Amino acid sequence: MHNPDSLALPSLADAATQHAGSAQLITAALIGVALIVGLITWLKLHPFLALAIGAVAVGLLARLGAADTVASFVKGFGSTMGSVGILIGFGAMFGKLLADSGGADQVVDTLVRRAGPRALPWVMGLVGAIIGLPMFFEIGVVLLMPVILLVATRSRLPLLSVAIPALAGLSAMHGLVPPHPGPLVAVSALKADLGLTLGLGVLVAVPTVILAGPLFGKLAARWVNVPVPELFSTTEPQPEEARGPRPSFAATLATILLPVVLMLGSAVFDVVSPKSGSPVKKLLDVLGTPVVALGIALLVGMLVLGRGGRMTRDRLSDTMNSALPPIAGILLIVGAGGGFKQVLVDTGIAATIADAIRDSSLPVLLLAWFVAALIRVATGSATVATVTASGILAPVAAGLSNSHVSLMVLAIGSGSLFLSHVNDAGFWMVKEYLGLNVVQTLKSWSVMECVISLSGLAGVLALSAVI
């Protein structure tokens, strides 16, 4: 006859072991983040090296194993370079072409002249939101940075009062509004109504962008007052009689918006006819791929902007060649950020967090935000946070009304943006493009992401009280 107590002991032991393992993973992640910040700010190590050391430390402390840790870091570095790295390379060429042809000057001079300094932050927030609607955040950054830097130079406004609104528009679209890929993942996983989610997403996104963009931008500019970096030759405007020919405003704007149109066309066709196997859908799927869309924009820009600026073949060649050396450091840092994120993911910390709060008694919308926020902070990936949180909450969503399922999508999207820090490749992109140090990036970009996340949550909870 079996002793009942003997049956309970293994389960208690397993629970204790699991708890110890979870604590070890979380401790390893915290130590890794602290180590990276310390190496960069105290020892003044290059962020690329600091991220590599931090990734190895996390893997070893989490008992991932030395070989597996290195393999994980290399995998994350490679996948990030295969997507974001190519975008940064194309974007740098496109940005240099905009600057050298005079196209960026044309757009910026038009914005500054028509909007005025007081309205410019609001205009930049709108531009960021429009460009960010169909785009991955990274491609929006590389497209907007030349314009952001030149607007700040021409208008003589503080850099962050111009940059933060544009970045807020990009980021809010990234997390809240379909047909952006992030929200579409949650819509599919939770079986939400796409049209309803889109409408509610816009309602939440508009006040969120206003609060985190132009309004917070004023505060961020006081906290972090830095000069405009000369990444894209942000020089003072020349007198009209002294400057060379420029492409027209319409031609330049059309070239900038070309990848937006290509990706938005692909996304809209996926929504209207998701199961279609037609040649048109296959063509749009290829053209709407971010790397292809930006590559096409670069080639079109060489023709349209090069001709408008009367650039010779030798001058075009010089522009393309000179665009890449300044971004070598950015590429390595962003790739290392992707490697560090992959080590965190492969240690299983996202699954650990998910298991710990699966049976929580929190209200469902707050729980959805909390799950996504924890996974985002732990892994540095909004996509991992969205996919994981959606999978955890799918059974809960099955018992909710259509409107509350859509609100759950938005709660997850808001949580997936919370507190971008050193394990996020986007953090390093913004830091390097704007010429900030780690502390300045935390005080501006990271706080902005928190404002977006919390504002989005507030909007979701407010809507849940009235619908």
Backbone torsions as a table, in degrees:
resi	resn	phi	psi	omega
1	MET	NA	131.4	-175.4
2	HIS	-81.0	143.6	174.4
3	ASN	-80.8	121.4	-178.2
4	PRO	-58.2	-34.5	-178.5
5	ASP	-64.4	-29.4	-178.1
6	SER	-69.0	-24.3	177.7
7	LEU	-75.9	-29.2	-176.2
8	ALA	-80.7	-27.8	-173.8
9	LEU	-62.2	-44.3	179.5
10	PRO	-60.4	-40.1	-178.3
11	SER	-66.3	-37.6	177.0
12	LEU	-66.4	-39.5	178.4
13	ALA	-64.4	-41.7	178.6
14	ASP	-62.5	-41.3	-179.7
15	ALA	-64.0	-41.3	179.2
16	ALA	-64.7	-41.4	178.9
17	THR	-63.8	-42.5	179.6
18	GLN	-63.1	-41.9	179.5
19	HIS	-62.9	-43.3	179.0
20	ALA	-63.0	-40.3	178.4
21	GLY	-64.1	-41.4	178.9
22	SER	-63.2	-44.6	178.9
23	ALA	-61.7	-37.9	-179.5
24	GLN	-66.1	-40.8	179.0
25	LEU	-63.5	-46.2	-178.8
26	ILE	-65.3	-41.5	177.4
27	THR	-62.2	-42.5	179.7
28	ALA	-60.9	-43.6	-179.8
29	ALA	-63.6	-43.7	-179.5
30	LEU	-64.2	-42.1	178.8
31	ILE	-64.2	-41.1	179.8
32	GLY	-60.9	-45.6	179.5
33	VAL	-63.9	-45.2	179.9
34	ALA	-62.8	-38.2	179.5
35	LEU	-63.5	-43.6	180.0
36	ILE	-62.4	-47.8	179.9
37	VAL	-60.9	-43.4	-180.0
38	GLY	-64.9	-42.3	-179.9
39	LEU	-62.7	-37.8	-177.3
40	ILE	-77.9	-46.8	-172.7
41	THR	-83.9	-32.6	-175.7
42	TRP	-96.7	-53.0	-179.5
43	LEU	-84.3	-8.9	178.0
44	LYS	62.5	31.8	175.2
45	LEU	-71.6	153.0	174.8
46	HIS	-63.6	137.9	-177.8
47	PRO	-56.1	-32.7	178.2
48	PHE	-59.4	-46.9	179.7
49	LEU	-69.7	-40.4	-180.0
50	ALA	-62.4	-41.1	179.2
51	LEU	-65.6	-39.9	178.2
52	ALA	-63.6	-44.6	178.9
53	ILE	-64.2	-44.3	178.9
54	GLY	-60.7	-39.1	179.4
55	ALA	-64.5	-43.4	178.8
56	VAL	-64.1	-41.2	180.0
57	ALA	-62.4	-43.5	179.5
58	VAL	-62.4	-46.4	-179.1
59	GLY	-60.4	-42.3	-179.1
60	LEU	-70.2	-42.5	179.8
61	LEU	-66.5	-31.8	179.0
62	ALA	-87.0	5.1	178.3
63	ARG	61.3	37.1	174.8
64	LEU	-76.4	-22.8	-178.3
65	GLY	98.4	142.5	-175.6
66	ALA	-61.2	-48.6	-177.5
67	ALA	-64.6	-44.0	-179.5
68	ASP	-67.6	-33.4	178.3
69	THR	-64.4	-46.6	179.1
70	VAL	-63.0	-43.8	179.6
71	ALA	-62.5	-39.1	179.1
72	SER	-65.6	-43.6	179.3
73	PHE	-62.5	-44.4	-180.0
74	VAL	-63.8	-40.6	178.5
75	LYS	-61.8	-46.4	179.5
76	GLY	-65.5	-40.1	177.6
77	PHE	-61.2	-46.8	-177.8
78	GLY	-65.5	-43.4	-178.9
79	SER	-67.0	-35.7	177.8
80	THR	-68.1	-42.5	177.6
81	MET	-66.8	-31.4	179.5
82	GLY	-70.6	-19.3	179.7
83	SER	-116.2	-68.9	-177.1
84	VAL	-67.2	-38.9	-177.5
85	GLY	-60.7	-43.7	178.1
86	ILE	-64.6	-40.5	178.6
87	LEU	-61.9	-42.0	179.3
88	ILE	-64.1	-41.1	178.9
89	GLY	-62.6	-51.0	176.8
90	PHE	-61.0	-41.4	-178.1
91	GLY	-64.6	-38.0	178.1
92	ALA	-64.4	-42.6	177.0
93	MET	-63.1	-43.3	-179.7
94	PHE	-64.2	-43.1	179.5
95	GLY	-64.5	-41.6	177.8
96	LYS	-65.9	-37.5	176.7
97	LEU	-63.8	-42.9	176.2
98	LEU	-58.2	-42.6	-177.7
99	ALA	-70.3	-48.3	-173.7
100	ASP	-72.2	-29.3	179.9
101	SER	-79.3	-15.9	-174.7
102	GLY	91.6	-1.2	-178.5
103	GLY	-66.1	-41.6	178.8
104	ALA	-64.9	-40.4	176.5
105	ASP	-58.9	-41.4	-178.8
106	GLN	-62.6	-45.8	179.9
107	VAL	-65.1	-45.9	-176.0
108	VAL	-66.7	-44.4	179.2
109	ASP	-60.9	-37.5	178.7
110	THR	-66.7	-44.9	179.2
111	LEU	-62.9	-46.4	-177.6
112	VAL	-64.6	-40.8	-177.3
113	ARG	-69.0	-41.1	-173.9
114	ARG	-88.0	-31.3	-175.7
115	ALA	-89.3	-39.6	-174.9
116	GLY	84.0	154.0	-175.1
117	PRO	-58.3	-38.6	-175.9
118	ARG	-69.8	-33.1	-177.8
119	ALA	-88.4	-13.7	-174.2
120	LEU	-57.7	-46.2	178.7
121	PRO	-57.2	-35.7	178.3
122	TRP	-69.3	-40.0	177.4
123	VAL	-64.1	-41.8	-179.8
124	MET	-65.3	-36.3	175.1
125	GLY	-61.9	-41.9	178.4
126	LEU	-65.7	-43.5	179.0
127	VAL	-61.4	-44.7	178.8
128	GLY	-60.8	-40.6	180.0
129	ALA	-66.6	-41.7	-179.0
130	ILE	-66.1	-46.7	-179.3
131	ILE	-68.8	-32.0	-177.0
132	GLY	-77.9	-12.0	-174.7
133	LEU	-58.8	-51.9	-178.5
134	PRO	-97.3	-3.4	-166.0
135	MET	-102.3	150.6	163.9
136	PHE	-63.7	148.7	-176.0
137	PHE	-56.5	-41.5	-174.3
138	GLU	-62.7	-40.8	-178.6
139	ILE	-71.5	-31.6	174.6
140	GLY	-64.4	-39.0	178.9
141	VAL	-62.4	-48.8	-175.9
142	VAL	-68.0	-28.4	176.2
143	LEU	-74.6	-38.7	-173.1
144	LEU	-85.5	-25.4	-172.8
145	MET	-56.2	-44.5	177.4
146	PRO	-58.3	-39.7	180.0
147	VAL	-68.6	-43.3	179.4
148	ILE	-58.2	-48.1	-176.1
149	LEU	-67.0	-39.3	179.6
150	LEU	-72.4	-37.4	177.1
151	VAL	-61.5	-43.6	179.8
152	ALA	-62.8	-38.2	179.4
153	THR	-68.8	-49.8	-176.0
154	ARG	-65.6	-41.7	-174.7
155	SER	-82.0	-15.2	-175.4
156	ARG	61.9	21.3	173.7
157	LEU	-81.0	154.5	174.0
158	PRO	-56.2	141.1	-174.9
159	LEU	-53.0	-48.2	-174.1
160	LEU	-73.1	-21.1	176.2
161	SER	-70.6	-19.0	175.4
162	VAL	-96.8	-42.2	-174.4
163	ALA	-72.1	-43.5	-175.4
164	ILE	-60.4	-45.4	177.9
165	PRO	-59.0	-42.7	179.7
166	ALA	-64.9	-43.3	178.8
167	LEU	-66.8	-35.4	177.5
168	ALA	-64.7	-41.7	176.9
169	GLY	-61.3	-44.2	177.4
170	LEU	-60.8	-49.6	-172.7
171	SER	-68.5	-40.2	-179.6
172	ALA	-63.2	-41.7	176.8
173	MET	-63.4	-37.5	-179.4
174	HIS	-58.2	-37.0	-174.6
175	GLY	-101.1	-21.2	-166.4
176	LEU	-115.7	-26.3	-167.5
177	VAL	-120.3	115.3	167.5
178	PRO	-65.9	153.7	11.4
179	PRO	-88.4	27.4	174.7
180	HIS	-62.3	142.2	-174.2
181	PRO	-54.3	-37.8	-177.8
182	GLY	-60.3	-59.9	177.7
183	PRO	-59.3	-32.7	179.9
184	LEU	-63.4	-35.3	176.9
185	VAL	-60.8	-46.0	-179.4
186	ALA	-68.5	-38.5	177.3
187	VAL	-58.0	-45.0	-179.4
188	SER	-67.9	-45.3	-176.4
189	ALA	-66.3	-37.7	-176.8
190	LEU	-94.1	-2.6	-179.2
191	LYS	58.0	46.3	179.3
192	ALA	-84.3	159.6	174.8
193	ASP	-77.0	120.1	-173.2
194	LEU	-65.6	-45.6	-178.9
195	GLY	-62.4	-43.4	178.9
196	LEU	-64.9	-41.9	179.0
197	THR	-63.7	-39.3	178.2
198	LEU	-61.9	-46.9	-179.6
199	GLY	-63.2	-47.2	178.8
200	LEU	-66.5	-34.3	178.4
201	GLY	-62.5	-40.8	177.4
202	VAL	-65.0	-41.8	178.8
203	LEU	-59.5	-38.3	179.3
204	VAL	-77.7	-37.5	-173.1
205	ALA	-69.6	-37.3	-174.5
206	VAL	-60.8	-55.7	177.3
207	PRO	-65.4	-29.3	178.4
208	THR	-63.9	-45.9	179.3
209	VAL	-64.4	-39.3	179.3
210	ILE	-62.0	-46.2	-177.0
211	LEU	-69.9	-46.0	-176.2
212	ALA	-82.8	-15.6	-176.7
213	GLY	-97.4	-96.7	-176.3
214	PRO	-58.7	-38.9	-176.6
215	LEU	-73.3	-51.0	177.7
216	PHE	-68.0	-29.3	179.8
217	GLY	-57.7	-36.5	177.4
218	LYS	-62.3	-43.1	-179.7
219	LEU	-69.2	-42.3	-179.8
220	ALA	-62.3	-36.4	180.0
221	ALA	-66.0	-28.4	176.0
222	ARG	-76.9	-38.3	179.4
223	TRP	-68.2	-41.0	-173.8
224	VAL	-127.6	97.0	-179.3
225	ASN	-105.2	101.9	-176.3
226	VAL	-126.9	153.3	176.3
227	PRO	-72.3	161.6	178.4
228	VAL	-76.4	123.4	178.4
229	PRO	-68.3	154.2	-176.3
230	GLU	-98.1	43.2	-176.8
231	LEU	-65.5	-38.6	-178.2
232	PHE	-114.9	33.2	178.6
233	SER	55.9	57.8	-177.6
234	THR	-79.4	75.7	-176.7
235	THR	-90.5	168.3	176.5
236	GLU	-69.5	149.2	-179.8
237	PRO	-67.6	143.7	177.4
238	GLN	-88.3	155.6	172.4
239	PRO	-58.7	149.0	-173.8
240	GLU	-58.0	-37.4	-177.5
241	GLU	-73.9	-18.9	-176.5
242	ALA	-95.0	-21.4	-174.3
243	ARG	-84.6	157.7	180.0
244	GLY	-80.8	-176.7	179.5
245	PRO	-66.3	150.4	178.9
246	ARG	-128.1	150.4	168.6
247	PRO	-66.0	156.0	-178.3
248	SER	-69.6	160.6	177.6
249	PHE	-60.6	-43.2	-178.2
250	ALA	-63.6	-44.1	-178.9
251	ALA	-65.9	-40.8	179.8
252	THR	-66.3	-45.6	179.9
253	LEU	-63.0	-40.5	178.6
254	ALA	-62.2	-38.3	179.1
255	THR	-67.7	-41.9	178.5
256	ILE	-63.6	-39.8	-176.0
257	LEU	-84.0	-8.1	-178.0
258	LEU	-56.0	-49.4	178.0
259	PRO	-64.7	-30.1	176.1
260	VAL	-62.2	-46.8	-179.1
261	VAL	-63.7	-43.4	-179.0
262	LEU	-62.1	-45.5	-178.8
263	MET	-72.6	-37.4	178.1
264	LEU	-66.6	-38.2	177.4
265	GLY	-61.4	-42.8	177.6
266	SER	-63.8	-43.3	-178.6
267	ALA	-65.7	-43.0	-179.8
268	VAL	-64.6	-41.1	179.0
269	PHE	-64.3	-35.7	176.5
270	ASP	-64.0	-35.9	179.6
271	VAL	-72.4	-44.9	-175.8
272	VAL	-71.6	-41.1	-176.2
273	SER	-138.6	71.9	-171.7
274	PRO	-66.2	-27.5	-175.1
275	LYS	-102.7	6.9	-178.8
276	SER	-68.9	136.4	176.1
277	GLY	-110.0	24.3	-175.1
278	SER	-69.3	156.8	176.1
279	PRO	-58.9	-32.3	179.8
280	VAL	-63.7	-44.3	179.4
281	LYS	-64.2	-41.5	179.6
282	LYS	-62.7	-40.5	178.9
283	LEU	-65.6	-44.6	-179.8
284	LEU	-65.4	-35.2	178.0
285	ASP	-61.9	-39.8	179.0
286	VAL	-70.7	-48.6	-177.5
287	LEU	-65.5	-29.4	-178.4
288	GLY	-84.9	-4.7	174.5
289	THR	-63.5	130.6	-173.8
290	PRO	-51.6	-44.8	-178.5
291	VAL	-63.8	-42.3	179.8
292	VAL	-67.4	-44.7	-178.5
293	ALA	-59.9	-44.7	-179.6
294	LEU	-73.2	-33.4	175.7
295	GLY	-63.3	-42.1	177.0
296	ILE	-63.8	-42.9	178.9
297	ALA	-59.7	-38.3	178.8
298	LEU	-64.7	-45.1	-180.0
299	LEU	-65.3	-43.5	177.1
300	VAL	-63.2	-40.0	178.6
301	GLY	-61.6	-37.7	178.2
302	MET	-61.2	-34.7	178.4
303	LEU	-79.3	-53.3	-173.1
304	VAL	-71.8	-52.5	-178.2
305	LEU	-72.9	-37.5	177.9
306	GLY	-62.4	-42.8	178.1
307	ARG	-68.6	-43.1	-179.6
308	GLY	-62.6	-34.8	178.3
309	GLY	-92.0	5.1	179.7
310	ARG	52.1	48.1	178.5
311	MET	-86.8	132.8	176.7
312	THR	-76.8	169.6	178.5
313	ARG	-63.2	-38.3	178.5
314	ASP	-65.2	-40.0	-179.6
315	ARG	-68.9	-39.0	176.0
316	LEU	-61.4	-42.5	179.6
317	SER	-62.8	-42.9	178.7
318	ASP	-62.3	-39.3	179.1
319	THR	-62.5	-46.5	-179.5
320	MET	-64.8	-41.9	-178.1
321	ASN	-67.9	-36.7	-176.4
322	SER	-81.4	-8.9	-176.9
323	ALA	-76.0	-28.6	-169.7
324	LEU	-86.6	-40.0	-178.8
325	PRO	-53.7	-40.6	-178.3
326	PRO	-64.8	-19.0	-176.2
327	ILE	-102.3	7.2	-179.6
328	ALA	-58.3	-44.5	178.9
329	GLY	-64.1	-39.9	178.9
330	ILE	-61.1	-43.9	-179.0
331	LEU	-60.4	-46.0	-178.5
332	LEU	-65.5	-40.1	-179.0
333	ILE	-67.7	-45.4	179.9
334	VAL	-63.6	-41.0	177.6
335	GLY	-63.0	-41.3	178.2
336	ALA	-66.3	-35.3	174.3
337	GLY	-60.6	-40.2	175.8
338	GLY	-65.8	-36.3	177.2
339	GLY	-66.2	-42.2	178.2
340	PHE	-63.1	-42.4	177.9
341	LYS	-60.0	-42.0	-177.4
342	GLN	-65.8	-36.9	176.3
343	VAL	-61.5	-43.9	178.2
344	LEU	-60.8	-43.3	-179.9
345	VAL	-63.3	-44.8	-175.6
346	ASP	-71.7	-19.2	174.3
347	THR	-71.2	-16.7	179.3
348	GLY	90.4	18.1	-176.1
349	ILE	-67.6	-33.3	178.4
350	ALA	-63.5	-43.9	178.4
351	ALA	-65.2	-35.6	178.3
352	THR	-62.4	-46.1	178.2
353	ILE	-63.3	-42.6	-179.4
354	ALA	-60.9	-44.7	-179.7
355	ASP	-65.3	-35.1	-175.5
356	ALA	-68.4	-30.0	-173.7
357	ILE	-117.7	11.8	-177.7
358	ARG	-60.3	-37.2	-176.2
359	ASP	-102.7	28.5	-178.9
360	SER	-66.9	153.0	179.3
361	SER	-97.4	11.1	178.1
362	LEU	-64.9	153.0	171.6
363	PRO	-54.5	145.6	-167.5
364	VAL	-61.4	-40.7	-178.2
365	LEU	-70.1	-38.8	176.3
366	LEU	-67.4	-38.8	177.1
367	LEU	-62.1	-42.9	179.8
368	ALA	-59.2	-45.1	178.5
369	TRP	-64.1	-44.3	-175.2
370	PHE	-64.2	-42.8	178.3
371	VAL	-60.8	-50.3	-178.0
372	ALA	-63.4	-40.1	-178.7
373	ALA	-65.0	-43.6	179.9
374	LEU	-62.3	-44.1	-178.5
375	ILE	-68.5	-37.5	177.0
376	ARG	-61.5	-47.6	-179.1
377	VAL	-63.9	-36.9	-176.4
378	ALA	-74.8	-38.7	-172.4
379	THR	-106.7	-18.7	-178.7
380	GLY	77.4	8.1	-177.0
381	SER	-120.2	119.4	175.2
382	ALA	-65.6	-35.2	-179.1
383	THR	-67.0	-45.9	177.5
384	VAL	-60.8	-41.9	179.7
385	ALA	-62.3	-43.8	-179.2
386	THR	-65.5	-47.8	-177.8
387	VAL	-64.2	-45.7	-177.3
388	THR	-66.4	-48.2	-179.3
389	ALA	-62.9	-38.9	178.6
390	SER	-63.6	-40.8	178.2
391	GLY	-64.7	-39.4	180.0
392	ILE	-66.2	-40.1	-170.8
393	LEU	-95.3	-1.6	-179.8
394	ALA	-56.5	-43.4	178.2
395	PRO	-63.5	-34.3	178.8
396	VAL	-68.3	-39.9	-178.0
397	ALA	-63.4	-26.7	-177.4
398	ALA	-62.0	-23.8	-178.6
399	GLY	-98.8	8.0	-176.8
400	LEU	-101.7	162.5	174.3
401	SER	-70.9	164.2	-179.1
402	ASN	-57.2	-42.6	-177.3
403	SER	-65.6	-39.5	-178.6
404	HIS	-76.0	-26.3	172.3
405	VAL	-65.5	-42.6	176.9
406	SER	-63.1	-39.6	177.6
407	LEU	-66.4	-32.2	176.5
408	MET	-65.7	-39.2	175.0
409	VAL	-56.7	-45.1	-178.4
410	LEU	-70.1	-34.8	176.6
411	ALA	-64.1	-42.4	177.1
412	ILE	-64.1	-43.9	178.5
413	GLY	-60.7	-41.4	177.8
414	SER	-63.6	-45.3	179.3
415	GLY	-63.4	-32.5	-177.4
416	SER	-69.7	-10.0	179.6
417	LEU	-100.1	-3.6	-170.2
418	PHE	-68.7	131.5	168.3
419	LEU	50.2	67.5	168.9
420	SER	-67.1	129.0	178.8
421	HIS	-141.9	-149.8	-165.0
422	VAL	-69.6	-11.5	177.6
423	ASN	-93.5	9.7	-177.8
424	ASP	-111.9	125.7	179.4
425	ALA	-61.1	-33.6	178.5
426	GLY	-61.9	-35.0	176.5
427	PHE	-56.5	-45.9	-177.0
428	TRP	-73.2	-33.4	175.5
429	MET	-59.9	-50.7	-178.3
430	VAL	-63.2	-44.3	-179.8
431	LYS	-56.5	-49.0	-174.7
432	GLU	-73.4	-41.8	-180.0
433	TYR	-62.9	-39.7	-176.6
434	LEU	-90.5	-2.4	177.1
435	GLY	68.8	37.0	-178.6
436	LEU	-98.2	163.4	167.5
437	ASN	-94.9	177.7	-174.2
438	VAL	-61.2	-46.0	-178.2
439	VAL	-63.5	-42.0	178.5
440	GLN	-63.7	-37.7	178.7
441	THR	-67.4	-39.2	176.4
442	LEU	-63.3	-40.2	-177.2
443	LYS	-73.4	-20.8	-177.0
444	SER	-111.8	-71.7	-177.1
445	TRP	-61.8	-48.8	-176.9
446	SER	-64.6	-40.8	177.7
447	VAL	-66.4	-39.4	177.0
448	MET	-57.9	-43.6	178.4
449	GLU	-62.5	-38.2	176.3
450	CYS	-64.7	-40.5	178.8
451	VAL	-63.0	-43.7	177.3
452	ILE	-60.1	-47.1	-176.7
453	SER	-62.6	-47.7	-178.5
454	LEU	-71.0	-36.5	176.3
455	SER	-65.2	-40.6	177.0
456	GLY	-62.0	-42.9	177.4
457	LEU	-62.1	-43.8	179.1
458	ALA	-60.7	-42.1	177.9
459	GLY	-62.8	-40.9	178.2
460	VAL	-62.9	-46.9	-179.0
461	LEU	-65.4	-37.8	178.3
462	ALA	-64.4	-43.3	178.1
463	LEU	-65.3	-36.4	-178.6
464	SER	-65.2	-22.3	179.9
465	ALA	-80.8	-15.5	-175.0
466	VAL	-118.1	-9.7	179.3
467	ILE	-123.1	NA	NA
